[in-house]
Amino acid sequence: MKKGQETTDGMLESFVSMLTGLRALAGDDDASRWAEVTLTMAQLKVLVCLVSTEGCTARSLADKLGVSPSAITPIVDQLVAAELARREPDENDRRIIWIHPTPQGTSLHDRLMGGRRAAIRAVVLAVPASERAAVAHALEVLEATVGDRLAARTLREKGK
């Protein structure tokens, strides 16, 4: 760790610098992949959420995105029309409709995110073997902290 990075500001600067570098490493590939996308930002957010959760209800999707369920319906309609998502009734409660990504939706998501994953993978593989355990531990701590903060935010939002 460089001198000064053990401070909060130093860690923040290192983290932002790392993210900027990863974006730069994935940038050229990303530009060509993203140029082909005809989805709106709202549609893309919904698709990313569907793929990351492997499907959910309109209500849970709206909660995750911080919008009303009625705002989700037309977006999902457009994704269904584009064959990127599908609706499926719940087996036990016909009032519940599940929304899942289609294989085409998952494929589009994976293509768009692939450059970033490849750039991150290359960086992770370039970490000296003697440092990998420390890096893995730091990432686990960050991931747990982010998870805790997201859970706390969800609880606060549900308490509104």
N, C-alpha and C positions, 0 to 999 in steps of 0.2 A: 504494500500500500504506500502510495506517495505521501510525503509529509503534508499534513493538513487534512488528509482524507478521512481521518478518524472523527472529525467534527461533523455535525449535521450538515452544515453548508458544504463541506468538502465531499461528503457522501452524495449529496444531492447533485453537485456539479459532476461528479464521476458518473453517476447514473444517467444523467441527461446526456453527457458526452458519449456514453456507451450506446444509448438509444439512437442518437444522431448518427453515430458511426454505422450501426446496424442498418438504419434506413438507407444510408449512402451505399453500403455494400449490396443491398437488395434493389436499389433504385432503378437501374437500367432495365432489369427484368420486369420489375413492377410496372413501369410506365407502359410497356407494350401489352402486358396482360390487362391492365386497367383500362386501356384505350378501347378495348372491345366491349366493355360493359355498358349495357343499355339500361340498367336498373337505376332507379332514383336512390338517393341516400337512404330514405326511409325503407325502401324495399331491401336494400343491401343489409341494413341493420337487422331487419326481421330475419332475413336468410341466415345471417351469421348466428343469430340467437337460436334459430331452429336447428342448425347444424351442431352448434355447441351443446345443446340440450338433448339432441336426438329426437326432438319433437316436444310440444307442450300444448296447453290449451290457450285460447285467445286471451283469457283473463290473466294467466300466468305470463304470457308473452307481453301483454300490456303492462303488467307490474314490473317486469324486468326492464322494459324500455321507458317506463315513467309516463305512459300515455293512457288515455281511456280505452276500454275495450272496443268502443265504437270506432275509434281511429284505426284500429288494427284490421277490422273487417275488409275495407277496400284494398288495403295493402296486400293482405292474404289473397283476396280475389285475384289481384293482378299476378301474384306469384303462382297461383294455381293455373291461371290462363296461360302463363308462360311455361308451365310444366316444371316449375322449380320447387313447388310445394304441393301437398295433397292433404285433404281433410279425411278424417277417419272417425266414425262414431265409437264411443267407448263401449267395450263389450258388456260392462255391468250397469252403466247408466246412460241411456240413450240421449239424455239432455246434454251430456258432455261430448264435445267434438275435439278430437286431437288434431293438431296440425304437425305434419312431418315434412322434412325435406325429401324431395324425390332424389333418385340417383343423379339426375342432371343437376339438381340444386347443390348436392354435395360435391359433385365434380367441379362445378363453377367455383364454389367456395374454396375447394382444395387448390385449384389452379391459381386463384387470386392470392391465396395465402402462401403458396408454395415457395415463392422467391424469398420471403422473409424467413420461412423455416429453413431453407437451404443456407441462407446467410448465417443464421444463428447456429445451425449445425456445424458449419465450417469453423466458426469462431470457437465453439465448444470443443471441437476436436483439436484445435490449435492450442488449447490451454495445456501447459506442461502437465504431465501425469502426476508429478509431485504436488501440484496445486489443485488438482481436480476435487479432492475431498473437501478442501476449504471452500471452493467455489460452490460445490453442491450444497454444503451446509448453509452458506450465505443465501443461496436461492431458496432453500427450504424455509429459512427464517422469513425472507421477504414474502414468499407465497403464503405462509401462515398468517403473517401480519395483514396482507391484503385481504385474505379470506375473512379474518376477524373484523376488519373495518367494513367490508361489504355486508357481513351478517349484522353488524350493529346498525348500519344504515338501513337495511331492510326492516329491522325491528322498529327503528324510529319512524320510518315511512308508514308502516302498518299501524302505528300508534296515533297517526294524525287524525 
